[in-house]
């Protein structure tokens, strides 16, 4: 894959990256996740499976990898793959996130799968944990799901520590979620330390069903931020696994257009994200090699302006999108 620069950082990324949310723990909210893992939840087997998917990603040319402290053992699995394959740090770009603690104790069903806390203590603890695992491979460190309600963007102690980490060489970013993504991003863009913007990148949800943050992401790109897109397949809702009655008409349109381009609907949906000129990298959340290979076809698709415009008619109100997402089952 052709590499490009992540915003105004010196980091290079590929148009498709691999996120490890569905690979680093037994349970996740993607449709059909249980089928992907086939009940093989032993740590050693999951690590081996993750390495197999990472090998496929490497062979496909993917060079951006995304993890988080709350993704179970995702950082550990990624670190063991990087070292066992003797991949030099300058050959890949790695991002991770702090702010959620994994609490499911390696179970699919749990009262709480992760606990959110954006305190200075959690930042310091999780930063050290990430560095202990990823060391010199870690390039981008992000606040996990920053929101205005959490107060993290007004916490001077947290912001000062992030600025200190920035000055050690880490690129500081934030991931955002929910119907107020745009408001959160606008606030983050205003934060500076030493007369320089604190945040070098943002990881946001944008897909054919949820497009509300698009204009603000465009402004962030113009301001120099790197733009990473997550949940581009809406946790499986933009794949053939979505058999909801409310999706029948939209699925038919996706299948019709995909057939016209001789591709799959997941690759088509990812290509529609890459067609946005402000996107640097879109994450595949694949849990299998087959899914990853299908996703990775997206950069080869050149969609017409008419096709992109037609696909964007699939958007649903942001509040409805996030309400549906909040009810997706861990499996």
C-alpha positions as CSV (number, residue, x, y, z in Angstrom):
1,X,0.0,0.0,0.0
2,X,1.2,3.5,-0.7
3,X,2.2,5.3,2.4
4,X,1.3,8.8,3.4
5,X,2.1,11.2,6.2
6,X,-0.2,11.3,9.3
7,X,-1.2,15.0,9.3
8,X,1.7,17.2,10.0
9,X,3.6,14.6,12.0
10,X,6.6,12.9,10.5
11,X,4.8,9.5,11.0
12,X,3.8,7.5,7.9
13,X,0.7,5.4,7.7
14,X,-1.0,3.3,5.1
15,X,-4.6,4.0,3.9
16,X,-5.8,0.8,5.8
17,X,-4.6,0.2,9.3
18,X,-5.5,-2.7,11.6
19,X,-7.2,-2.1,14.9
20,X,-6.9,-4.9,17.5
21,X,-10.2,-4.3,19.5
22,X,-11.7,-7.6,18.2
23,X,-8.4,-9.5,18.5
24,X,-7.1,-8.8,21.9
25,X,-10.0,-10.1,24.1
26,X,-12.6,-12.8,23.9
27,X,-15.6,-10.5,23.8
28,X,-16.4,-7.5,21.6
29,X,-19.5,-5.8,20.2
30,X,-18.9,-6.5,16.5
31,X,-21.7,-8.5,14.8
32,X,-20.7,-12.2,14.7
33,X,-17.5,-11.8,16.8
34,X,-18.1,-15.1,18.5
35,X,-18.2,-16.9,15.2
36,X,-14.9,-15.3,14.2
37,X,-13.1,-16.6,17.3
38,X,-14.9,-20.0,17.2
39,X,-14.8,-20.4,20.9
40,X,-11.0,-20.5,21.0
41,X,-10.5,-18.2,24.0
42,X,-7.3,-19.6,25.5
43,X,-4.7,-16.9,25.8
44,X,-2.1,-18.8,23.8
45,X,-4.5,-19.6,21.0
46,X,-5.8,-16.1,20.8
47,X,-2.2,-14.8,20.7
48,X,-1.4,-17.2,17.9
49,X,-4.5,-16.2,16.0
50,X,-3.7,-12.5,16.4
51,X,-0.2,-13.2,15.0
52,X,-1.7,-14.9,12.0
53,X,-3.9,-11.9,11.3
54,X,-1.0,-9.5,11.8
55,X,1.1,-11.6,9.4
56,X,-1.6,-11.2,6.8
57,X,-1.8,-7.5,7.4
58,X,2.0,-7.2,6.9
59,X,1.8,-9.2,3.7
60,X,-1.0,-6.9,2.5
61,X,1.2,-3.9,3.1
62,X,-0.5,-2.6,6.2
63,X,1.9,-0.6,8.4
64,X,-0.4,1.2,10.9
65,X,-1.6,-0.8,14.0
66,X,-3.9,0.4,16.7
67,X,-4.4,-0.9,20.2
68,X,-5.5,0.3,23.7
69,X,-5.0,-0.6,27.3
70,X,-8.7,-1.8,27.5
71,X,-8.4,-4.2,24.5
72,X,-7.5,-7.1,26.8
73,X,-4.0,-8.3,25.7
74,X,-3.9,-6.4,22.4
75,X,-0.8,-4.5,23.3
76,X,1.0,-7.6,24.5
77,X,0.0,-9.6,21.4
78,X,1.1,-6.8,19.1
79,X,4.4,-6.4,21.0
80,X,5.2,-10.1,20.9
81,X,4.5,-10.2,17.1
82,X,6.7,-7.2,16.4
83,X,9.6,-8.6,18.3
84,X,9.2,-12.2,17.1
85,X,9.1,-11.1,13.5
86,X,12.0,-8.8,14.1
87,X,10.2,-5.8,12.7
88,X,12.2,-2.6,13.2
89,X,10.3,0.3,14.9
90,X,10.8,2.6,11.9
91,X,9.0,0.1,9.7
92,X,5.6,0.5,11.4
93,X,3.5,3.2,13.1
94,X,1.8,2.1,16.3
95,X,-1.0,3.9,18.2
96,X,-2.5,3.1,21.5
97,X,-4.9,4.6,24.0
98,X,-5.3,5.2,27.7
99,X,-8.4,6.0,29.8
100,X,-10.3,2.7,30.0
101,X,-9.3,-0.3,32.1
102,X,-10.1,-3.8,31.0
103,X,-12.2,-5.5,33.7
104,X,-13.9,-8.6,32.0
105,X,-11.2,-11.0,33.3
106,X,-10.9,-12.8,30.0
107,X,-14.6,-13.6,29.8
108,X,-17.1,-13.0,27.0
109,X,-19.9,-12.2,29.4
110,X,-19.1,-9.8,32.2
111,X,-20.9,-7.2,34.3
112,X,-18.4,-4.6,33.1
113,X,-16.0,-5.1,30.2
114,X,-14.1,-1.9,30.8
115,X,-14.1,1.0,33.2
116,X,-13.6,4.6,32.0
117,X,-11.5,7.0,34.1
118,X,-9.5,9.9,32.7
119,X,-7.7,10.8,35.9
120,X,-4.0,11.8,36.2
121,X,-3.4,8.6,38.1
122,X,-4.8,6.4,35.4
123,X,-2.8,8.3,32.7
124,X,0.4,7.8,34.6
125,X,-0.2,4.1,35.3
126,X,-1.4,3.2,31.8
127,X,1.3,5.2,30.0
128,X,3.9,3.1,31.9
129,X,2.1,-0.1,31.1
130,X,1.9,0.8,27.4
131,X,5.6,1.7,27.3
132,X,6.6,-1.4,29.2
133,X,4.9,-3.5,26.5
134,X,5.5,-1.5,23.3
135,X,8.6,0.6,24.2
136,X,10.1,2.3,21.2
137,X,7.4,1.0,18.9
138,X,4.8,3.3,20.5
139,X,4.3,6.4,18.3
140,X,0.8,7.9,19.0
141,X,-0.7,7.9,22.4
142,X,-4.4,8.9,22.6
143,X,-7.0,9.7,25.2
144,X,-9.5,6.9,24.8
145,X,-13.0,8.2,23.9
146,X,-12.6,11.8,25.2
147,X,-15.8,13.6,25.8
148,X,-16.8,17.0,27.1
149,X,-18.7,15.3,29.9
150,X,-15.7,13.5,31.2
151,X,-13.9,16.8,31.8
152,X,-10.6,15.4,30.6
153,X,-10.0,18.3,28.2
154,X,-10.3,20.7,31.1
155,X,-8.1,18.8,33.5
156,X,-4.9,20.8,33.7
157,X,-2.9,18.1,35.4
158,X,-3.8,15.6,32.7
159,X,-3.1,18.1,29.9
160,X,0.3,19.0,31.4
161,X,1.3,15.4,31.6
162,X,0.3,14.8,28.0
163,X,2.4,17.8,27.0
164,X,5.3,16.3,28.9
165,X,4.9,13.1,27.0
166,X,4.7,15.1,23.8
167,X,8.0,16.7,24.6
168,X,9.6,13.2,25.0
169,X,8.7,12.4,21.4
170,X,5.3,10.8,21.6
171,X,2.6,12.2,19.3
172,X,-0.5,12.9,21.4
173,X,-3.9,12.3,20.1
174,X,-7.5,11.6,21.2
175,X,-10.2,9.3,20.1
176,X,-13.8,10.5,20.2
177,X,-17.2,8.8,20.2
178,X,-20.8,9.7,20.5
179,X,-23.2,12.3,18.9
180,X,-21.0,15.1,20.2
181,X,-17.8,14.1,18.5
182,X,-17.6,17.4,16.6
183,X,-17.9,19.5,19.8
184,X,-15.2,17.5,21.5
185,X,-12.9,17.8,18.6
186,X,-13.4,21.6,18.4
187,X,-12.5,21.9,22.1
188,X,-9.4,19.7,21.6
189,X,-8.2,21.8,18.6
190,X,-8.1,24.9,20.9
191,X,-5.7,23.4,23.4
192,X,-2.1,24.5,23.2
193,X,1.0,24.0,25.3
194,X,4.2,26.0,24.8
195,X,2.4,27.8,22.0
196,X,1.9,24.6,20.0
197,X,-1.2,22.5,19.6
198,X,-1.3,19.6,22.1
199,X,-3.1,17.1,19.9
200,X,-1.4,15.9,16.7
201,X,-4.1,13.5,15.7
202,X,-7.7,12.4,16.2
203,X,-9.3,9.0,15.9
204,X,-13.0,9.4,15.1
205,X,-16.1,7.4,14.0
206,X,-17.1,8.2,10.5
207,X,-19.0,5.8,8.3
208,X,-21.8,5.7,5.8
209,X,-24.3,5.5,8.6
210,X,-22.7,8.1,10.9
211,X,-21.3,11.2,9.1
212,X,-22.0,13.9,11.6
213,X,-18.4,14.8,12.4
214,X,-17.3,15.1,8.8
215,X,-17.0,18.9,8.5
216,X,-15.1,19.2,11.8
217,X,-12.8,16.4,10.7
218,X,-12.1,18.3,7.5
219,X,-11.3,21.5,9.6
220,X,-9.0,19.4,11.8
221,X,-7.2,18.1,8.8
222,X,-6.8,21.6,7.4
223,X,-5.4,22.7,10.8
224,X,-2.7,20.0,10.5
225,X,-4.1,17.1,12.6
226,X,-3.8,13.5,11.4
227,X,-7.2,11.9,10.8
228,X,-7.7,8.2,11.8
229,X,-11.1,6.7,11.2
230,X,-12.5,3.9,13.4
231,X,-15.6,1.9,13.2
232,X,-15.8,2.4,9.5
233,X,-18.0,-0.7,9.2
234,X,-20.2,0.4,12.1
235,X,-19.2,-2.7,14.2
236,X,-20.4,-5.0,11.4
237,X,-23.6,-3.1,10.5
238,X,-22.1,-2.3,7.1
239,X,-21.4,-5.9,6.3
240,X,-23.3,-8.9,5.1
241,X,-23.9,-9.9,8.7
242,X,-26.4,-7.1,9.2
243,X,-29.8,-8.8,8.6
244,X,-31.9,-6.3,10.5
245,X,-35.2,-5.5,8.7
246,X,-34.5,-1.8,9.0
247,X,-31.3,-2.4,6.9
248,X,-32.8,-4.3,4.0
249,X,-33.2,-1.4,1.6
250,X,-29.7,0.0,2.5
251,X,-28.1,-3.4,2.1
252,X,-29.7,-3.9,-1.3
253,X,-28.2,-0.6,-2.5
254,X,-24.8,-1.5,-1.1
255,X,-24.9,-4.9,-2.8
256,X,-26.0,-3.3,-6.1
257,X,-23.1,-0.8,-6.1
258,X,-20.6,-3.4,-4.9
259,X,-21.6,-5.7,-7.8
260,X,-21.0,-2.8,-10.2
261,X,-17.5,-2.4,-8.8
262,X,-16.9,-6.2,-8.6
263,X,-16.2,-5.9,-4.9
264,X,-17.7,-6.7,-1.4
265,X,-19.9,-4.3,0.5
266,X,-17.3,-4.0,3.3
267,X,-14.6,-2.9,0.9
268,X,-17.1,-0.5,-0.7
269,X,-17.9,1.0,2.6
270,X,-14.2,1.4,3.5
271,X,-13.5,2.9,0.0
272,X,-16.3,5.5,0.7
273,X,-14.4,6.6,3.8
274,X,-11.1,6.8,1.9
275,X,-12.9,8.9,-0.7
276,X,-13.1,11.7,1.9
277,X,-10.0,13.9,1.1
278,X,-9.4,14.6,4.8
279,X,-8.8,10.9,5.8
280,X,-5.3,9.7,6.4
281,X,-6.0,6.1,7.5
282,X,-9.1,4.0,8.1
283,X,-8.9,1.1,10.5
284,X,-10.0,-2.4,9.7
285,X,-11.4,-4.1,12.7
286,X,-11.0,-7.5,11.1
287,X,-10.9,-10.6,13.4
288,X,-10.0,-13.0,10.6
289,X,-7.6,-13.1,7.7
290,X,-10.5,-13.4,5.3
291,X,-12.2,-10.3,6.6
292,X,-8.9,-8.4,6.5
293,X,-8.2,-9.4,2.9
294,X,-11.7,-8.3,1.9
295,X,-11.2,-4.9,3.8
296,X,-7.8,-4.4,2.2
297,X,-9.3,-4.2,-1.3
298,X,-10.7,-0.8,-0.4
299,X,-7.7,1.4,-1.6
300,X,-7.8,-0.3,-5.0
301,X,-11.4,1.0,-5.6
302,X,-11.8,4.4,-7.3
303,X,-15.4,5.5,-6.7
304,X,-17.0,8.1,-8.9
305,X,-18.3,11.3,-7.4
306,X,-21.8,10.1,-8.2
307,X,-21.2,6.8,-6.3
308,X,-19.8,8.6,-3.3
309,X,-22.8,11.0,-3.2
310,X,-25.2,8.1,-3.5
311,X,-23.6,6.1,-0.7
312,X,-23.7,9.1,1.6
313,X,-27.5,9.0,1.4
314,X,-27.3,6.0,3.7
315,X,-26.6,8.2,6.7
316,X,-29.0,8.0,9.7
317,X,-29.5,10.6,12.5
318,X,-26.5,10.6,14.8
319,X,-28.6,10.0,17.9
320,X,-30.1,6.9,16.4
321,X,-26.8,5.6,15.3
322,X,-25.3,5.9,18.8
323,X,-28.4,4.5,20.4
324,X,-28.2,1.4,18.2
325,X,-24.5,1.0,18.9
326,X,-25.0,1.2,22.7
327,X,-27.3,-1.8,22.5
328,X,-25.0,-4.0,20.5
329,X,-24.3,-7.2,22.4
330,X,-20.9,-8.3,23.6
331,X,-20.2,-11.7,22.0
